[in-house]
Amino acid sequence: MTQAAAITEAIASLTDAETRFGLFRIEDEQFFTEWFGELPEITEAEKASLDVLRRRYLYHRGEGDLLEGTVMLLVVSPLLALAGFYDPPFRIKAESSVELVLNDGEEVLRGRIDVLVLQNQFWVMVLESKKTTLSVWTALPQALAYLMANPNPDKPVFGMVTNGDDILFIKLTQAETPQYDLSRIFALLTSKRELYEILQILKRIGQAIAPTN
């Protein structure tokens, strides 16, 4: 009989994710160049918009921890808009269901993801119903599970995980041996330059996954 389980319950640690999916981290700079190589320039107008975004976030963050919905409103949605993910050729699917079948159909893992962009190639994850005090590392095992649910395993898939304060980018491929790597953690509280680079990376990922026809 097939057993169903929630992804958040079945994948509790990085070891769980790597073991269940045969994943390993490849720490090769040539694997994940999208977060640091040939980043597109951003305009002065975009920098001004990011300055406003950061100022608003710091204002509300100064009152205490922020929950998922507030982080989505203050940080994630404005960033996706500035990066062009709300415009053609991209399409948004919010709160989509995810299903993974493991062990020759004996086990099914189910979950929900906050935002999918363009044919499941870019997944954005906000720490679900949790506070900004939780590290983005706590969401990494589940993020990898969601990325493994990419229905186009021949294409690389990217993820962005955030708790509001920090943002982490992920790249995962499934060709031959499933493998992934991570960016450094970008901290909105550190400086406005962190946010500038985050937008550049988002634009670079957009270039990587945009359809060519």
Buried (B, 14 or more C-beta within 10 A) or exposed (E): EEEEBEBBEBBEEBEBBBEBBEBEBBEEEEBBBBBBEEBEEBEEEBBEBBEEBBEBBEEBBEEEBBBBEBBBBBBBBBBBEBBBBEEEEBEBEEEBEBEBEBEEEEBBBBBBBBBBBBBBBBBBBBBBEBBBEBBBBBBBBBBBBBBBBBEEBEBBBBBBBBBBBBBBBBBBBBEEEBBBBBBEBBEBEEEEEBBBBBBBBBBBBBEBBEEEE
